[in-house]
Amino acid sequence: MQLVQNIKEAFSPREYPGDDCLLLPGDDEGEGQLFFGKDWRELTYEQLELRTFVLLCFTPDAFCYFLPAYLIASVENPDSGLADEVLERLFPPKNDPTRPSFCAWWGKLSPAQKQVVLGVVRFHAARDDSMRPGFVEALERACKS
């Protein structure tokens, strides 16, 4: 699938952030252990589907590093709960891409990576007309800024 190839190409230059920079302080419920020392390309859908809570626990650098694995899993398994969780994490709060929690990770993506994320969101939006209103438009605005 071309979208999966686009994800791989856009994120291939991203470097592992280091074990000390993976998780925010707090309780990740043990989900983060899998990711220490891992290349995002090694992670499988089966591993990721059980670890969606960790998306909230990653540092912005770790989130950006592991994001392509989650994007690919969501595209290859679009009807899964994992896809829903990934999309939820991509939503800018209140559809406002200037919110600090969104900017913390979005600002670390290259323009090509932002376009790929937008492509994944459009892919899911085309399959699900119940997606949060204004979400695609908010990401389009974020890609321009």
N, C-alpha and C positions, 0 to 999 in steps of 0.2 A: 504494500500500500504506500502510495507516494507521501501521504501525511506522516507516516512513521519514518520514512527516509528523511523527510525534511526536519523532523525532530532530532534525529540522530546527527545530521549534518550541522544544524544550528548549535547544538549543545556539545559537540565533540571537543571543542577547545577548552571547555570549562574544567578547571583543576579542582581536585579534592581539597576541601577547606582545612583538613586536619582534624584529628580526633578531638582536640581541645576546643574546636569551634563548631561542633555539630549541634549541641542541644542547649536550649535556654535553661537557666536555672529553674528548678521545679521538678515535678513528678511526671515523667513520660510513660508511666505504667509499664516500664520495662521494654517498650517497643523500640527504643533507640539502639539497643545493643546490637541488633543486626547490622546497622549501618556503619559501625566503626571499621575503618580500613577498607570499606567496600567501594568498588567502582560502580557507578549507577548502571552500567551496561550489564552487570552480573545479576541484577535483581530480577526475580521472576514475578509474574502476576500472583502466583500462589503466596509468595512471601509478602508482597505489598498489600494484598487484599486484607490481610490480618493486621496491618499496621498503618491505618489511616489516621489514627489519633496523633501519631508522631508528626504529622504535617503541621500541627499547631505548636509543636515543641522544638522544631528545627530553628536554628539561627537563620537569619536571612540568607547568609552564604550557603548554608547546608540545604535550605529549601530550594534555592536556585540550582544547586548541584544535583540533587536527587529528583527535581521536578521532571526531567525528561523521562525517567523510568515510570513515574506515575502517569505522565501524559500518554506514553505509549500503551501502558496497561489500560488506560481509560478508552483509548481509541480501539484497541483490539478486543475489549470487553465492554462495549458501550451500554449494555443493559445492567451492568453490575452496580452494586452499592459503592464500589471503589470509584467508579466514574462520577457518581453523585457527590461523593466526598471531595474528590479533586476539584470539581467545578465549584463547590461551595467555598473551598479555600481560595479559588481564583477570583471570586466576586469582590470587587472593591466595596468596602462598607458603605452603605447608603448610595451605592452606584456612584461614589465620589472617588475618582482615582487620585485625588490629592490628599486623601487621608493618610496619616503617618504609618499606620500598620500595613497599608498596601504599598506605599512608596518605599518602605524599608527593604522589600525584596524586589519589587518591580524595577526600581532604579538600578539594580545590579545586573539586569538583563541587557544584552546587546539589542540593537534594533532588530536583527534577524531573529533572535530568540523571542522578542515580543511579538513579532509577526507570526511565528509558529504557535505561540500560546493563543493568539487570536484565531488562528486557523483551527486549532483544536476546539475552541469554544464555538466557532461557527459550525464545525462538524457536528457537535452535540446539539446545537440549537436547531439545525436542520432536521434532526431526528426527534426533537422534543419541543413541541410548541408551548409547553408549560414552563419553560425556562424563565427565570426572574425577568420581568420587563425592564428594559433599559440596560441590561447587563452587557450585551454585545456592543451597544453604542458607547457605554462607559469605557470599555476596553479599547474601542477604536479611538476615542479621545485620548486615552492614555498613551497609545502608540504614537500619536502626533506630538505629544509634549516631551 
